Amino acid sequence: MSEKLDPRIRASRYLDANDDVDVPELAGALGVAPVTAREILDDLDTGADDGTPTVEPDGYHIPEPLKDYDVWVVWCPDLGKTARAPWQNGHMYPAEWAEDGNKDPRRSYDKAASVASLPVGEIADTWPFPDETPDTVKPAVLIPPASVENDLLFVDFDDVRDPETGEVPAEVWEIIDDLGGYAEVSSSGEGLHVWVRGELPGDYGKFIEPLDAVGQIEMYDRGRMTGGTWRHVQGTPKDEIPEAQGVVDELVARYETEECPECETAVRSREIDADTPECPECGSSLEEDTGGDVSDDYGGSGGAGVGDGRENDKNPYYQIELTDVADTGPFKSHREDTSNPSPSDWQGPHPKHGGTSRKDEESTNFNVDDSDGEWHCFAHGSGGGALSLIAVLEGIVSCRNADRVHSKRETLLKACLAARDHYAADLEGETPPYEALVAVAEWADLRISNPEEGILGETAHRYAREIFKELSYEEV
């Protein structure tokens, strides 16, 4: 049993796992005096202490092993979680960095610390800020992209700590204890961060799932800006970044979920029956519906399935201007440029659900890079092109399942109609993707040449195109 946990929490866990525990046994298990063990037992028996862990910072400290990695930039907590690297371009505008590693602002800890240790006024005089001068500048880690070898893994617990009392669910504290690495309190006071070494299984890159009690757990092993406060959590190691691959694998297996496409209930993957995968809430099948293969204009194989997500297709419905779609709601009110001097890279609160762990005006959970026509929601680990964002904004799919706009023909059809009717008037008269026309044929009960393969045939294809022109989003 780890000695990092509060004795009462450790006692509670030990008593849960063992029967008929007496004072000497508990004292030995906890490594405390018998009188202390008796006091703990009395507290637990009378409810004088409910065993709820409290997490408090005990000072500013950056773990020494982390300083050995050349992964450092600086950030300004009151200006948002944005990487800044004055050594890159001679200013404190947001740094330029790319997933492919071509633009890499990361340097040694000493380089970042040499900037962060200066008075803010001196930093502003030497390397101008884009707008206001912040209150503080701190070193921060920018986790390398997948193209760069890296063994660091960042665990982020969102909305798990009461900033007034410091209380966190026992579930969270036990995970922190199992990970065994340096932990800090987040800038909001409502979250916790832990550093370990390892990697996410498969090709996740990021893992974001709800916890059982409150909040969510996020894990990143590539391409992630981390806003380090370095407010070390009392009772956790100060200078340990341990290898924790086994714990990481167990956390993924424990918390991985699949969202029901019908009722949007998040179902733990471990609870899904592999033989009959059904949603426990509504009974809908959780098997992926790929909707058949994409076909050419009049039949015959077209190659990729509808589930592949053809947002880079040349069809005009996949060429919608992303910034026009995204610039709405909370995002329009609070977005900011993250590239200098190009305005093609924006970040801010999600245009549909806004901030998740922060207020909208402080949130940067949504990013738009119009240079490659893609958006990304960091809160749900989702993203895509303009058509998938339209589907999210219209409630056709949830943000978490944005890629499912391509998994069902009916869903794709709804997204295309919404795009034409409400977002891009220049699509009027344009032919949608083939699978959307198959959905039109099914909706209109046309005779399809090969229903199983989704092949319309020339006549059905011609009628489907004409019906689509007259069909409205509201009708389907």
C-alpha positions as CSV (number, residue, x, y, z in Angstrom):
1,M,0.0,0.0,0.0
2,S,1.4,3.4,-1.0
3,E,2.5,5.7,1.9
4,K,1.6,8.8,-0.1
5,L,-2.1,8.6,0.8
6,D,-3.6,10.1,3.9
7,P,-3.6,7.4,6.6
8,R,-7.4,7.5,6.9
9,I,-7.8,6.9,3.1
10,R,-5.3,4.1,3.3
11,A,-7.1,2.7,6.3
12,S,-10.4,2.8,4.5
13,R,-9.0,1.0,1.5
14,Y,-7.3,-1.6,3.8
15,L,-10.5,-2.3,5.7
16,D,-12.5,-2.7,2.5
17,A,-10.1,-5.3,1.3
18,N,-9.7,-7.3,4.6
19,D,-12.0,-8.8,7.1
20,D,-11.8,-8.7,10.9
21,V,-8.9,-6.2,11.1
22,D,-7.8,-5.4,14.7
23,V,-5.8,-2.4,15.9
24,P,-2.3,-4.1,15.8
25,E,-2.8,-5.3,12.2
26,L,-4.0,-1.9,11.0
27,A,-1.1,-0.2,12.8
28,G,1.3,-2.5,11.0
29,A,-0.3,-2.1,7.6
30,L,-0.3,1.7,7.9
31,G,3.1,2.0,9.6
32,V,1.6,4.1,12.5
33,A,1.5,3.7,16.2
34,P,-1.4,1.6,17.7
35,V,-2.9,4.6,19.4
36,T,-3.1,6.4,16.0
37,A,-4.6,3.3,14.4
38,R,-7.2,3.2,17.2
39,E,-8.1,6.9,16.6
40,I,-8.5,6.3,12.9
41,L,-10.7,3.3,13.5
42,D,-12.8,5.3,15.9
43,D,-13.1,8.2,13.4
44,L,-14.2,5.8,10.6
45,D,-16.7,4.0,12.9
46,T,-18.3,7.2,14.1
47,G,-18.2,9.0,10.8
48,A,-16.0,11.7,12.3
49,D,-13.9,11.6,9.2
50,D,-15.6,10.4,6.0
51,G,-12.3,9.7,4.3
52,T,-12.8,12.3,1.6
53,P,-9.3,13.2,0.4
54,T,-8.2,16.8,0.3
55,V,-5.6,18.0,-2.2
56,E,-3.5,21.1,-1.4
57,P,-0.4,22.5,-3.0
58,D,2.6,22.8,-0.8
59,G,4.7,25.3,-2.9
60,Y,6.2,25.9,-6.3
61,H,8.3,23.1,-7.6
62,I,9.3,21.8,-11.1
63,P,10.3,18.1,-11.1
64,E,14.0,17.7,-11.9
65,P,13.6,14.7,-14.3
66,L,11.2,16.8,-16.5
67,K,13.9,19.5,-16.8
68,D,16.1,17.0,-18.7
69,Y,13.7,16.9,-21.7
70,D,14.0,19.5,-24.5
71,V,10.2,20.1,-24.5
72,W,10.0,23.6,-23.0
73,V,8.2,26.8,-24.0
74,V,6.6,29.5,-21.9
75,W,3.0,30.4,-21.3
76,C,0.9,33.1,-19.6
77,P,-1.8,31.7,-17.4
78,D,-4.0,34.7,-17.6
79,L,-3.9,34.8,-21.4
80,G,-4.9,31.2,-22.0
81,K,-3.1,27.9,-22.6
82,T,-1.0,29.0,-25.5
83,A,2.6,28.1,-26.3
84,R,4.9,31.1,-26.6
85,A,8.6,31.0,-27.7
86,P,10.3,34.4,-28.0
87,W,13.5,32.7,-29.2
88,Q,11.6,31.6,-32.3
89,N,10.3,34.9,-33.7
90,G,11.5,37.6,-31.3
91,H,8.1,38.3,-29.7
92,M,5.6,36.9,-27.2
93,Y,2.9,36.2,-29.8
94,P,1.6,32.6,-29.8
95,A,4.3,30.2,-31.1
96,E,4.1,28.4,-34.4
97,W,4.2,24.7,-34.1
98,A,2.9,21.8,-36.2
99,E,2.0,18.2,-35.7
100,D,4.5,17.1,-38.3
101,G,7.4,18.7,-36.3
102,N,8.3,21.1,-39.1
103,K,7.8,24.1,-36.8
104,D,9.2,23.3,-33.4
105,P,9.5,26.0,-30.8
106,R,10.5,23.6,-28.0
107,R,13.9,24.2,-26.3
108,S,15.7,23.2,-23.1
109,Y,14.3,24.0,-19.7
110,D,17.1,26.5,-19.1
111,K,16.1,28.4,-22.2
112,A,12.5,28.7,-21.1
113,A,13.4,29.4,-17.4
114,S,15.7,32.2,-18.5
115,V,12.7,34.0,-20.0
116,A,10.2,33.1,-17.3
117,S,12.5,34.3,-14.5
118,L,12.6,37.9,-15.8
119,P,10.2,40.6,-14.6
120,V,7.1,40.7,-16.8
121,G,7.8,44.3,-17.7
122,E,11.2,43.5,-18.9
123,I,9.9,40.6,-21.0
124,A,7.3,42.9,-22.6
125,D,10.0,45.5,-23.4
126,T,12.3,42.8,-25.0
127,W,9.7,40.6,-26.7
128,P,6.4,42.4,-27.3
129,F,3.0,40.8,-26.4
130,P,0.2,41.0,-29.1
131,D,-2.2,42.8,-26.8
132,E,-2.2,43.2,-23.0
133,T,0.8,42.4,-20.8
134,P,0.1,39.4,-18.6
135,D,0.6,39.1,-14.8
136,T,2.9,36.1,-15.0
137,V,5.0,34.1,-17.4
138,K,5.9,30.5,-16.6
139,P,7.8,27.6,-18.1
140,A,5.5,24.9,-19.7
141,V,5.9,21.7,-21.5
142,L,4.8,21.3,-25.2
143,I,4.5,17.5,-25.7
144,P,6.2,16.6,-29.0
145,P,4.1,15.5,-32.0
146,A,3.9,11.8,-33.0
147,S,6.8,12.3,-35.5
148,V,9.2,12.9,-32.6
149,E,10.3,10.2,-30.2
150,N,8.9,10.8,-26.8
151,D,8.0,8.8,-23.6
152,L,6.3,11.6,-21.6
153,L,2.6,11.2,-20.8
154,F,0.4,13.9,-19.3
155,V,-2.6,13.1,-17.3
156,D,-5.2,15.8,-16.8
157,F,-8.1,15.6,-14.4
158,D,-10.8,18.2,-15.2
159,D,-13.5,19.4,-12.8
160,V,-12.5,17.1,-9.9
161,R,-11.4,19.4,-7.1
162,D,-13.4,21.8,-5.0
163,P,-11.2,24.9,-5.0
164,E,-12.6,26.1,-1.7
165,T,-12.1,22.9,0.4
166,G,-9.5,21.1,-1.8
167,E,-11.7,17.9,-1.7
168,V,-11.4,15.4,-4.5
169,P,-13.2,12.1,-5.0
170,A,-11.3,9.1,-3.6
171,E,-11.5,7.7,-7.1
172,V,-9.2,10.5,-8.4
173,W,-6.7,10.3,-5.5
174,E,-6.4,6.5,-5.9
175,I,-5.5,7.0,-9.6
176,I,-2.9,9.6,-8.7
177,D,-1.5,7.2,-6.1
178,D,-1.4,4.4,-8.6
179,L,0.4,6.6,-11.2
180,G,3.0,7.6,-8.7
181,G,4.3,10.7,-10.4
182,Y,4.6,14.4,-9.8
183,A,1.2,16.0,-9.4
184,E,0.1,19.7,-9.5
185,V,-3.0,21.7,-9.0
186,S,-4.3,23.3,-12.2
187,S,-4.6,27.1,-12.7
188,S,-8.4,27.0,-12.2
189,G,-7.9,25.1,-8.9
190,E,-10.5,22.6,-10.1
191,G,-8.2,20.2,-11.9
192,L,-5.1,18.2,-11.3
193,H,-2.2,17.2,-13.5
194,V,0.2,14.2,-13.2
195,W,3.4,13.5,-15.2
196,V,4.5,9.9,-15.9
197,R,6.3,8.0,-18.6
198,G,4.4,5.7,-21.0
199,E,2.2,5.8,-24.1
200,L,-1.4,5.4,-24.9
201,P,-2.3,2.0,-26.4
202,G,-3.0,1.7,-30.1
203,D,-2.9,5.0,-31.9
204,Y,-5.0,7.1,-29.5
205,G,-2.7,10.1,-29.1
206,K,-5.3,11.4,-26.7
207,F,-7.8,9.8,-24.3
208,I,-10.7,11.7,-22.9
209,E,-13.4,10.0,-20.9
210,P,-15.8,10.8,-17.9
211,L,-14.8,9.6,-14.5
212,D,-17.3,7.6,-12.4
213,A,-17.7,10.3,-9.7
214,V,-17.3,13.7,-11.3
215,G,-15.2,15.3,-14.0
216,Q,-13.2,13.6,-16.6
217,I,-9.7,12.1,-17.1
218,E,-7.6,13.1,-20.1
219,M,-4.3,11.5,-21.2
220,Y,-2.0,12.8,-23.9
221,D,1.3,11.4,-25.2
222,R,1.7,13.6,-28.3
223,G,1.2,17.2,-29.7
224,R,-0.3,18.7,-26.5
225,M,0.3,22.1,-24.9
226,T,0.3,21.7,-21.1
227,G,-0.3,24.7,-18.8
228,G,2.0,23.9,-15.9
229,T,1.3,25.8,-12.7
230,W,4.0,23.9,-10.8
231,R,1.8,24.1,-7.6
232,H,3.0,20.7,-6.3
233,V,0.4,18.5,-4.6
234,Q,1.3,17.7,-1.1
235,G,1.9,14.0,-0.5
236,T,3.0,13.2,-4.1
237,P,6.6,12.8,-5.3
238,K,8.4,16.0,-6.1
239,D,11.0,14.6,-8.4
240,E,9.6,11.4,-9.8
241,I,8.4,10.9,-13.4
242,P,8.0,7.1,-13.2
243,E,7.3,4.5,-15.9
244,A,3.5,3.8,-15.6
245,Q,2.6,1.9,-18.7
246,G,0.7,-0.8,-16.8
247,V,-1.4,1.8,-15.0
248,V,-2.1,3.7,-18.2
249,D,-3.3,0.5,-19.9
250,E,-5.6,-0.3,-17.0
251,L,-7.1,3.2,-17.0
252,V,-7.9,3.0,-20.7
253,A,-9.5,-0.4,-20.2
254,R,-11.4,0.9,-17.2
255,Y,-12.8,4.2,-18.6
256,E,-13.0,3.8,-22.3
257,T,-16.6,4.5,-23.5
258,E,-18.7,4.2,-26.6
259,E,-21.5,6.6,-27.2
260,C,-24.9,5.3,-28.3
261,P,-25.8,6.8,-31.7
262,E,-29.5,6.9,-30.7
263,C,-29.7,8.2,-27.1
264,E,-26.0,9.5,-26.8
265,T,-25.5,7.6,-23.5
266,A,-21.8,7.0,-22.8
267,V,-21.4,3.2,-22.2
268,R,-18.2,1.8,-20.7
269,S,-16.7,-0.5,-23.3
270,R,-15.9,-3.1,-20.6
271,E,-19.7,-3.3,-19.9
272,I,-20.7,-4.0,-23.6
273,D,-21.5,-7.6,-24.4
274,A,-19.3,-8.5,-27.4
275,D,-21.9,-11.0,-28.8
276,T,-24.9,-8.7,-28.5
277,P,-23.6,-5.1,-28.2
278,E,-26.6,-3.0,-27.1
279,C,-27.1,0.2,-25.3
280,P,-28.3,-0.5,-21.7
281,E,-30.5,2.7,-21.8
282,C,-32.4,2.4,-25.1
283,G,-31.5,-1.1,-26.4
284,S,-30.1,0.2,-29.7
285,S,-27.3,-1.7,-31.3
286,L,-23.8,-0.4,-30.7
287,E,-22.4,-2.0,-33.8
288,E,-21.0,0.4,-36.3
289,D,-23.3,0.9,-39.3
290,T,-21.0,1.7,-42.3
291,G,-23.9,2.1,-44.6
292,G,-22.3,0.1,-47.5
293,D,-19.7,1.0,-50.0
294,V,-19.5,4.2,-51.9
295,S,-20.3,3.5,-55.5
296,D,-19.7,5.4,-58.7
297,D,-22.4,7.5,-60.4
298,Y,-24.4,4.7,-61.9
299,G,-23.2,1.5,-60.1
300,G,-20.1,-0.4,-59.6
301,S,-17.5,-0.1,-56.9
302,G,-16.4,3.3,-55.8
303,G,-13.8,2.2,-53.3
304,A,-14.0,3.8,-49.9
305,G,-16.9,3.2,-47.5
306,V,-19.1,5.9,-46.3
307,G,-17.6,5.4,-42.8
308,D,-14.2,6.5,-44.1
309,G,-15.1,10.2,-43.9
310,R,-14.4,11.7,-47.3
311,E,-13.9,15.3,-46.1
312,N,-11.0,15.7,-48.5
313,D,-13.1,14.6,-51.4
314,K,-13.5,17.0,-54.4
315,N,-17.3,17.1,-54.0
316,P,-18.4,20.7,-53.3
317,Y,-20.0,19.5,-50.1
318,Y,-16.5,18.7,-48.8
319,Q,-15.2,22.1,-49.9
320,I,-17.3,24.3,-47.6
321,E,-15.3,27.2,-46.0
322,L,-14.7,26.1,-42.5
323,T,-14.2,29.5,-40.9
324,D,-17.6,30.6,-42.1
325,V,-19.2,27.6,-40.4
326,A,-17.2,27.8,-37.2
327,D,-17.5,31.6,-36.6
328,T,-20.6,31.5,-34.5
329,G,-21.8,31.2,-30.9
330,P,-19.2,31.4,-28.1
331,F,-16.4,30.8,-30.5
332,K,-17.2,34.0,-32.5
333,S,-17.4,36.0,-29.3
334,H,-14.1,34.8,-27.7
335,R,-11.9,33.4,-30.4
336,E,-8.3,34.6,-30.9
337,D,-5.6,34.1,-33.5
338,T,-2.9,31.6,-32.6
339,S,-0.7,32.2,-35.7
340,N,1.3,35.2,-36.6
341,P,0.7,36.9,-38.9
342,S,-1.8,34.6,-40.6
343,P,-5.4,34.6,-39.2
344,S,-6.1,31.1,-40.5
345,D,-5.5,29.4,-37.1
346,W,-8.1,30.2,-34.4
347,Q,-8.8,28.9,-31.0
348,G,-11.5,29.6,-28.4
349,P,-14.6,28.0,-26.8
350,H,-16.5,25.4,-28.9
351,P,-19.2,27.1,-31.0
352,K,-21.8,24.5,-29.9
353,H,-21.1,23.6,-26.3
354,G,-18.7,26.3,-25.3
355,G,-16.2,25.8,-22.6
356,T,-16.2,22.6,-20.6
357,S,-13.8,23.1,-17.7
358,R,-13.5,26.9,-18.0
359,K,-15.8,29.8,-18.7
360,D,-16.3,30.6,-22.4
361,E,-14.2,33.7,-22.2
362,E,-11.2,31.7,-20.8
363,S,-11.7,28.5,-22.8
364,T,-9.5,27.3,-25.7
365,N,-11.0,23.8,-26.1
366,F,-11.7,24.4,-29.8
367,N,-9.3,25.0,-32.7
368,V,-9.8,25.9,-36.3
369,D,-7.0,25.6,-38.8
370,D,-8.4,26.8,-42.1
371,S,-5.1,26.2,-43.9
372,D,-6.0,22.5,-43.9
373,G,-9.8,22.9,-43.4
374,E,-9.9,21.1,-40.1
375,W,-11.3,21.8,-36.7
376,H,-10.6,20.0,-33.4
377,C,-12.4,19.8,-30.0
378,F,-9.9,19.1,-27.3
379,A,-12.7,18.5,-24.8
380,H,-14.0,15.5,-26.7
381,G,-11.0,14.5,-28.8
382,S,-13.0,15.0,-32.0
383,G,-12.6,16.9,-35.2
384,G,-13.0,17.0,-38.9
385,G,-14.0,19.3,-41.8
386,A,-16.8,21.8,-42.2
387,L,-19.5,19.2,-43.0
388,S,-18.9,17.3,-39.7
389,L,-19.0,20.6,-37.8
390,I,-22.3,21.5,-39.4
391,A,-23.6,18.1,-38.2
392,V,-22.5,18.9,-34.6
393,L,-23.9,22.5,-34.7
394,E,-27.3,21.2,-35.9
395,G,-27.4,18.4,-33.3
396,I,-27.3,15.7,-36.0
397,V,-24.4,14.0,-34.2
398,S,-22.8,14.8,-30.9
399,C,-19.4,16.5,-30.7
400,R,-17.9,13.4,-29.3
401,N,-19.1,11.4,-32.3
402,A,-18.5,14.1,-35.0
403,D,-17.0,11.5,-37.4
404,R,-20.3,9.6,-37.4
405,V,-21.6,12.1,-39.9
406,H,-20.1,9.6,-42.4
407,S,-21.2,6.4,-40.8
408,K,-24.9,6.5,-41.8
409,R,-26.3,7.6,-45.1
410,E,-29.3,9.3,-43.4
411,T,-26.9,11.3,-41.2
412,L,-24.8,12.3,-44.2
413,L,-27.9,13.4,-46.1
414,K,-29.1,15.6,-43.1
415,A,-25.7,17.2,-42.9
416,C,-25.7,18.0,-46.6
417,L,-29.2,19.5,-46.5
418,A,-28.3,21.6,-43.5
419,A,-25.1,22.8,-45.2
420,R,-27.0,23.8,-48.4
421,D,-30.0,25.3,-46.7
422,H,-28.4,27.1,-43.7
423,Y,-24.6,27.5,-44.2
424,A,-23.5,27.7,-47.9
425,A,-26.0,29.1,-50.4
426,D,-23.5,28.5,-53.2
427,L,-24.3,24.7,-52.8
428,E,-27.7,25.3,-54.4
429,G,-27.9,23.1,-57.5
430,E,-24.7,21.1,-56.6
431,T,-24.8,17.3,-56.4
432,P,-24.1,15.9,-52.9
433,P,-21.9,12.9,-52.2
434,Y,-23.2,9.6,-53.7
435,E,-24.1,8.1,-50.3
436,A,-26.4,11.1,-49.6
437,L,-28.2,10.3,-52.8
438,V,-28.6,6.7,-51.8
439,A,-30.2,8.0,-48.6
440,V,-32.5,10.2,-50.7
441,A,-33.6,7.1,-52.7
442,E,-34.2,5.2,-49.5
443,W,-36.2,8.1,-48.1
444,A,-38.3,8.4,-51.2
445,D,-38.7,4.6,-51.5
446,L,-37.2,4.5,-55.0
447,R,-36.4,1.2,-56.6
448,I,-32.6,0.7,-56.1
449,S,-30.6,-1.6,-58.3
450,N,-28.7,-3.2,-55.5
451,P,-29.9,-2.2,-52.0
452,E,-27.4,-4.3,-50.1
453,E,-24.4,-2.7,-51.9
454,G,-26.0,0.7,-52.1
455,I,-25.9,0.8,-55.9
456,L,-28.7,3.0,-57.2
457,G,-28.8,2.3,-60.9
458,E,-29.1,5.0,-63.6
459,T,-32.8,5.7,-63.2
460,A,-32.8,5.8,-59.4
461,H,-29.7,8.0,-59.5
462,R,-31.4,10.5,-61.8
463,Y,-34.6,10.7,-59.7
464,A,-32.6,11.0,-56.4
465,R,-30.7,14.0,-57.8
466,E,-33.9,15.7,-58.7
467,I,-35.6,14.9,-55.4
468,F,-32.6,16.2,-53.5
469,K,-32.9,19.6,-55.2
470,E,-36.4,20.0,-53.9
471,L,-35.9,18.4,-50.5
472,S,-35.3,20.6,-47.5
473,Y,-33.4,19.9,-44.3
474,E,-36.6,20.2,-42.2
475,E,-38.3,17.5,-44.2
476,V,-35.9,14.7,-43.2
